[in-house]
Amino acid sequence: MLPYPDLPRRVQVRRRARALATREPWPRDEAAVTGEGYARLALLRLLALQRATHRAVQTHQRESAALLARTAMETCIVGLWCLHDSNAVRKFRESEIKVAPALLTFVSSAGIIPESVIREAVRALGEPRKLPDVRSMTEQIDSRTGTTLAIHLYDMAYRPASQYFTHASSSALLRHLTADYRYSTKPANSWARRAPVRLTDACVGLLAGALANQIAEPAELFVRYTEGHAKRVLPPLLVTISKGMARRLRLADLVTTLKQAEEMHADLSRVGPDDAPDDRETRLRAMYEAAIARLDIKDVPDEAIRPVIDHLVTKVLAEWDAEHANQLPRQTQTHEPGKA
């Protein structure tokens, strides 16, 4: 990735974002609170998370940086949801009522107030309901905006970050095994070092831009800032796979694979879609199978790899045939008689 001149723009973006977030005082009357108000609070929280993530990366606290970036993504999605759900304030209140008894469990456990009394008091505040999960929020955001940006953010980074860093999943625990199956107190690095700050910076720009559009203020600065950082974010899963392949693939194997790919490209260039189609597919499939075999992936059964190879073979042949069909009209025009 090429370096990005971030500091001057970040200062400018933070200044404008803070002005957006604090443009109006928080209402003293709870009935006057709006979804936009909560979105502005989310933006303030994002600015704090942005600073903390940068500090964590600078001091080489990789686990902390990943957890902060995951929190920033959730905060960004919640802020966007607040702008697009007219009942966001009511849903926030109902969700707080739902979790209140659990938060006050220590009072009943200490014998101060019985749990039944706590639940009766909480019920008087209103109807308890669970807040929509993050995935549901992204679907609602994209349905209102006509884009797939929120779901892309969730699928590309939020879900993998939860799997590898936040939850005690199998993927997270296996990070404490080295490549030669030794134990390690230091987990394997499953994300590029600066990916968390790039992602957090993008979240700041995304929510600030949406808030600026909501109140009809210029958003170009935030859009450029978001795009500049978002396209430099590598998903955690891609980094993990790349590192695994780099450990398994020797230089000689890489050279052999590239040579086979070059030979296959030359063969496909010499024949058309109707020339021995079965032979083309067989040779292309053999090339992919040989490349995967060089990775020495012993813990993945052939049944799991076969659909991937089938997809790649079908896709490559379809794209090559389409390109061959597009070349025919140009060749015909070039050889038409009577033309220079």
Residue pairs with C-beta under 8 A, 6 or more apart in sequence:
1 232
4 198
4 228
4 229
4 232
6 201
6 229
9 221
9 225
9 228
10 201
10 225
12 221
13 204
13 205
13 208
13 221
13 222
13 225
14 47
14 50
14 204
16 208
16 221
16 222
17 43
17 46
17 47
17 204
17 208
17 222
18 44
18 47
20 40
20 43
20 208
20 211
20 212
20 215
20 217
21 40
21 41
21 43
21 44
21 47
21 211
22 40
22 44
23 40
23 215
24 37
24 40
26 33
26 37
27 33
27 37
33 89
34 89
35 82
35 83
35 84
35 85
35 86
35 88
35 89
36 82
36 83
36 211
36 214
36 215
37 89
38 78
38 79
38 82
38 88
38 89
38 92
39 79
39 80
39 82
39 83
39 207
39 210
39 211
39 214
40 211
42 75
42 76
42 78
42 79
42 82
42 207
43 79
43 204
43 207
43 208
43 211
45 75
46 72
46 75
46 76
46 79
46 200
46 203
46 204
46 207
47 204
49 68
49 71
49 72
49 75
49 200
50 72
50 197
50 200
50 201
50 203
50 204
52 68
53 65
53 68
53 69
53 72
53 196
53 197
53 200
54 197
54 200
56 62
56 64
56 65
56 68
56 196
57 65
57 193
57 194
57 196
57 197
62 189
62 191
62 193
63 165
63 187
65 196
65 197
66 161
66 164
66 165
66 190
66 191
66 196
66 236
67 165
67 166
68 196
68 200
69 157
69 161
69 195
69 196
69 197
69 199
69 200
70 158
70 161
70 162
70 165
70 166
72 199
72 200
72 203
72 204
73 153
73 154
73 157
73 158
73 161
73 199
73 203
74 134
74 158
75 203
75 207
76 153
76 203
76 204
76 206
76 207
77 134
77 137
77 138
77 141
77 150
77 153
77 154
77 158
78 134
78 137
79 207
79 210
79 211
80 137
80 141
80 150
80 206
80 207
80 210
81 88
81 132
81 137
81 140
81 141
82 88
83 210
83 211
83 214
84 140
84 141
84 144
84 145
85 91
85 140
91 129
91 131
91 132
92 131
93 126
94 126
94 127
94 128
94 129
94 131
95 128
95 129
95 130
95 131
97 122
97 125
97 126
97 127
97 128
97 129
98 128
98 129
98 130
100 118
100 122
100 125
100 128
101 115
101 118
101 119
101 122
104 113
104 118
104 122
105 115
107 113
107 118
108 114
108 115
108 118
122 128
132 140
134 154
134 158
135 154
137 150
138 150
138 151
138 153
138 154
139 150
139 151
141 149
141 150
142 148
142 149
142 150
142 151
149 206
153 203
153 206
156 233
156 235
157 199
157 233
157 235
157 236
160 235
160 236
160 237
161 191
161 236
163 169
163 171
163 172
163 236
164 171
164 172
164 175
164 190
164 191
164 236
164 237
164 240
165 172
165 190
165 191
165 236
166 172
172 187
175 187
175 188
175 190
176 183
176 184
176 185
176 186
176 187
176 188
177 183
177 184
177 188
178 184
178 188
179 247
188 240
188 243
189 239
189 243
190 236
190 239
190 240
191 234
191 236
191 239
192 234
192 239
195 233
195 234
195 236
195 239
198 229
198 230
198 232
198 233
199 229
199 230
199 233
201 225
201 229
202 225
202 226
202 229
202 230
202 233
204 225
205 222
205 223
205 225
205 226
205 229
206 222
206 226
206 230
208 219
208 222
209 219
209 222
209 223
209 226
210 219
212 218
212 219
212 222
213 219
245 295
248 294
248 295
248 296
248 297
249 294
249 295
250 294
253 294
256 294
257 290
257 291
257 294
260 287
260 290
260 291
261 287
264 283
264 284
264 287
267 280
267 283
268 280
268 320
271 280
272 324
273 321
273 324
273 325
280 317
281 313
281 317
284 313
284 316
284 317
285 309
285 313
288 309
288 312
288 313
289 309
292 305
292 309
297 305
333 339
